[in-house]
Every structure is written in C-alpha cells, then in structure tokens.
C-alpha cells in the first residue's frame, strides 16, 4: 500500500462501520404513541444567533437511563446542523469519554481531564479540549477520580461554582455545551446545574424510573432558589422505549399526564446501534447514519432548537 493511501482521515476511516442493515422501524414520537396531533420541526438555520453558548446538563440520579447516549448523540446531531458543541464528561465512570474513542491508558490519564482542571487553579480548560471524529464536536475527558469530589471539595468555599468559573472563558467559542452528569444528586451534579442554563432529563420507559423524577425536580428547584435562579427544565426525554410493549406506552402516558408541558415529543427507542457505536468509539450518527437512533437524535436536536433550548 502506498504512503498516501495510508493517510486515511479518522473520519473517513469510521465510514467502514456503515454497513447495510435491515430497514429500521419508523420513529416513535409522544404525539404518535398517545394519539395527539403530530408535530414537525423545521430544519434549523446553519448560522445560529450570536452570543454565548447555552449550557445544558443531562441529569438523572438513576443510572442506565441514557444520559451518556443522549449527551454524545444530541451533541453530534447539533454539530451536524452547524452548532459548535462542547461536551463535558462529568461522571467518574467516564462513559462519554469511552464512547468518543478514548480507551486504555489514555482513559486513566488524570492530566487534562475535567478532574485535573477542577483541582488546578492555574489550568485553562481551552488548553485541554479534544476534537471528536465529528466536525464541530469537541469534548473534555472525564476521569475515575471524580468519584472523590464529595470529600475533596467538602470544605471549599463556593464549591458549587467551580465548573461555572471553569467554563466561562470558552462560552463565546461555542453554541452549546452539554454536560454528562453522574448518576447522583451530589456535589458534581450541583456544580453542573449551577453552571447551566437548562436541564434535559432522560427517563427510561420503566415504572421505577418515574418514581425518581420528582426527586430530580426538587433538586433543580433547590438550585434555582440557592445558586442559579435562571435554571430551567428544557424537557423530559423518554428513552429505551419499546413500541411493542404496553408497559412503555403506559409509562409514557403517566409521564405526560404528570408533566404535560415538559415531555419532549421526540422519543428515543431502544436499539442495539447505540451499544455498537459505543464500542466503535463514535456517535451513532457516524456509525449508522440512517438508523432510527441517529434520526431520533437529529429530530431531538431540531425540537430542542425549536423550543428555544439551544441556539
């Protein structure tokens, strides 16, 4: 093989993942499932309005509900429509970092991670921003030592504002900042919410997931009262939906009844493509571009912009 032939770009190399797949089922939406008036969201302008980034936390104290999947793939979908997006991996499991292709020794390296930045007052976030395989989608690595945040910052003054101060110098360089939060409502999540303009709450279509939703909303209300009065809930996102089961539909009906103005019309259905793209280290929009998972997150990006949650 010639020297030039070996110089395949990372992005082009990922295209080998786009294999022929069986036809995917049509996208599920809240309106369709619940028999409401169908909604459409126009393709947004490729030139978003000027101004600082909208900072959005992806939050739920329950693990395994699709927070990381949403942060990565919503970010990629927003980048596709011309938004400059920065992802922050704020979880000690560093699943977002893994899902963007960082593995092995690089995953364990503390230097340059968000944990390192939180602990070194001289470090500048802009010096450690990494480029993903998707043009316009950047990220800051997570690290397992984030698990020590509760103890490390317990006596620190204004600890709730650490992330806000860290992000401030780069907000004019991006349109959207998405924070993948840890599955808890502790110090890290309080930091994320204090730094954010809005919140997306992914919620698995399972009954037990509904029970914890009120706790998330109470935490958000406390943040509004104490550290960030401008914080707003942008929407509750139904995830892991299974069209063939009555339970998923019943849970969706319950959420919509309790929070009728907060449920996204876009639904994220369960699909193996999400797991496969994580192993591949790329967003599903790059791994299986025409899949229902990819198109659902593209629709969510359009809906978020239409609702004013993102520029």
TORGUTI-241035 format. One record per residue (C-alpha): residue in one letter; x, y, z. Coordinates in steps of 0.2 Angstrom, whole numbers, padded with zeros to 4 digits, always signed. Last residue first. Layout:
% TORGUTI-241035
AXYZ...
END
This chain:
% TORGUTI-241035
X-0147+0142+0098X-0152+0128+0110X-0167+0126+0122X-0178+0138+0112X-0191+0125+0109X-0187+0125+0090X-0169+0122+0094X-0173+0107+0106X-0185+0100+0093X-0172+0101+0079X-0159+0092+0090X-0172+0079+0096X-0176+0076+0077X-0157+0073+0074X-0157+0062+0089X-0171+0051+0083X-0163+0050+0066X-0147+0043+0073X-0157+0030+0083X-0168+0026+0068X-0153+0021+0058X-0148+0031+0043X-0131+0037+0050X-0126+0020+0057X-0108+0024+0065X-0107+0042+0062X-0124+0047+0069X-0122+0033+0082X-0108+0044+0089X-0091+0036+0088X-0080+0025+0099X-0084+0008+0090X-0089+0000+0106X-0100+0015+0109X-0107+0014+0092X-0112-0004+0094X-0121-0001+0110X-0131+0013+0102X-0135+0003+0087X-0143-0011+0098X-0159-0001+0098X-0171+0005+0111X-0182+0019+0106X-0178+0038+0109X-0194+0048+0109X-0196+0065+0102X-0211+0075+0108X-0201+0080+0123X-0211+0080+0139X-0211+0096+0149X-0228+0103+0146X-0238+0088+0151X-0228+0084+0167X-0240+0072+0177X-0251+0066+0162X-0236+0065+0150X-0226+0055+0162X-0240+0043+0165X-0244+0041+0147X-0226+0037+0143X-0226+0024+0157X-0241+0016+0149X-0234+0016+0132X-0218+0008+0138X-0228-0005+0148X-0239-0009+0133X-0224-0017+0124X-0221-0017+0105X-0216+0001+0104X-0201-0001+0116X-0194+0015+0123X-0177+0015+0129X-0178+0034+0132X-0192+0046+0135X-0184+0064+0136X-0190+0076+0150X-0188+0094+0144X-0179+0110+0144X-0181+0112+0163X-0175+0129+0168X-0161+0137+0178X-0161+0156+0179X-0161+0156+0198X-0144+0148+0199X-0136+0146+0216X-0150+0145+0230X-0168+0145+0225X-0165+0139+0207X-0153+0125+0214X-0167+0120+0226X-0179+0119+0212X-0167+0108+0202X-0165+0096+0217X-0184+0095+0219X-0186+0091+0200X-0173+0077+0202X-0183+0070+0217X-0199+0071+0207X-0192+0060+0193X-0186+0046+0205X-0203+0037+0204X-0204+0038+0185X-0189+0027+0184X-0197+0013+0194X-0211+0012+0180X-0199+0009+0165X-0198+0020+0150X-0181+0026+0154X-0180+0044+0158X-0168+0057+0151X-0169+0074+0160X-0163+0088+0150X-0158+0103+0160X-0156+0122+0156X-0145+0137+0158X-0131+0128+0167X-0116+0131+0178X-0126+0129+0194X-0134+0113+0187X-0116+0106+0183X-0109+0111+0201X-0125+0103+0209X-0122+0087+0199X-0104+0086+0204X-0108+0089+0223X-0121+0076+0224X-0138+0072+0215X-0132+0056+0208X-0130+0046+0192X-0115+0057+0186X-0119+0071+0174X-0115+0072+0155X-0113+0091+0152X-0118+0098+0135X-0111+0115+0130X-0120+0123+0115X-0116+0137+0103X-0097+0138+0107X-0082+0150+0107X-0091+0163+0117X-0093+0151+0131X-0074+0147+0132X-0068+0158+0146X-0083+0155+0157X-0082+0136+0158X-0070+0135+0173X-0079+0148+0183X-0096+0138+0180X-0087+0122+0185X-0081+0128+0201X-0097+0137+0206X-0104+0125+0219X-0088+0124+0228X-0091+0142+0234X-0079+0140+0249X-0070+0123+0249X-0073+0112+0265X-0081+0097+0256X-0072+0099+0240X-0061+0083+0240X-0073+0073+0250X-0088+0075+0238X-0077+0075+0223X-0069+0058+0226X-0079+0049+0212X-0072+0062+0200X-0056+0051+0202X-0062+0040+0188X-0059+0053+0175X-0069+0063+0162X-0062+0070+0146X-0066+0087+0139X-0075+0087+0122X-0077+0094+0105X-0090+0092+0091X-0089+0104+0077X-0083+0091+0064X-0087+0073+0071X-0072+0062+0074X-0070+0071+0091X-0058+0085+0094X-0051+0087+0112X-0051+0102+0123X-0036+0103+0135X-0029+0120+0133X-0047+0128+0132X-0050+0122+0150X-0036+0133+0157X-0025+0126+0172X-0019+0138+0185X-0032+0134+0198X-0028+0115+0197X-0041+0104+0205X-0056+0106+0194X-0045+0105+0178X-0037+0089+0184X-0055+0082+0187X-0060+0088+0170X-0046+0078+0162X-0030+0086+0155X-0019+0076+0167X-0028+0062+0175X-0023+0048+0162X-0034+0033+0165X-0043+0035+0149X-0027+0037+0139X-0020+0021+0146X-0034+0011+0139X-0048+0020+0130X-0053+0037+0122X-0065+0033+0107X-0079+0045+0110X-0090+0032+0119X-0075+0030+0131X-0075+0048+0135X-0094+0048+0137X-0093+0033+0149X-0080+0042+0160X-0087+0031+0175X-0082+0046+0186X-0095+0057+0178X-0093+0075+0172X-0089+0071+0154X-0091+0089+0146X-0096+0090+0128X-0093+0106+0118X-0103+0109+0103X-0101+0122+0089X-0118+0121+0080X-0119+0119+0061X-0133+0107+0059X-0122+0092+0060X-0115+0098+0076X-0132+0098+0084X-0134+0080+0079X-0117+0076+0086X-0121+0084+0103X-0138+0075+0104X-0128+0059+0101X-0115+0061+0114X-0126+0069+0128X-0140+0057+0124X-0130+0041+0125X-0122+0047+0141X-0138+0051+0149X-0147+0035+0143X-0156+0029+0158X-0143+0017+0164X-0140+0026+0181X-0154+0035+0191X-0149+0052+0198X-0155+0060+0182X-0147+0074+0173X-0141+0080+0155X-0135+0097+0159X-0136+0111+0146X-0125+0126+0144X-0132+0138+0130X-0116+0145+0122X-0113+0164+0122X-0119+0176+0109X-0123+0176+0091X-0138+0168+0083X-0136+0151+0074X-0130+0150+0056X-0135+0134+0049X-0153+0138+0051X-0164+0125+0058X-0173+0111+0049X-0191+0113+0053X-0199+0103+0067X-0215+0093+0064X-0228+0088+0076X-0242+0076+0075X-0258+0080+0085X-0261+0068+0099X-0264+0049+0098X-0253+0045+0113X-0240+0035+0103X-0240+0047+0088X-0239+0063+0099X-0225+0056+0110X-0215+0051+0095X-0209+0034+0089X-0198+0035+0073X-0202+0022+0059X-0195+0005+0061X-0177+0002+0054X-0174-0007+0037X-0161-0021+0039X-0143-0015+0039X-0130-0012+0026X-0114-0007+0034X-0109+0010+0040X-0094+0005+0051X-0082+0007+0036X-0086+0026+0037X-0076+0027+0053X-0060+0028+0042X-0066+0043+0033X-0067+0052+0050X-0050+0047+0055X-0043+0053+0039X-0034+0040+0028X-0016+0043+0025X-0012+0025+0022X-0016+0028+0003X-0003+0042+0003X+0011+0030+0008X+0007+0017-0005X+0000+0000+0000
END
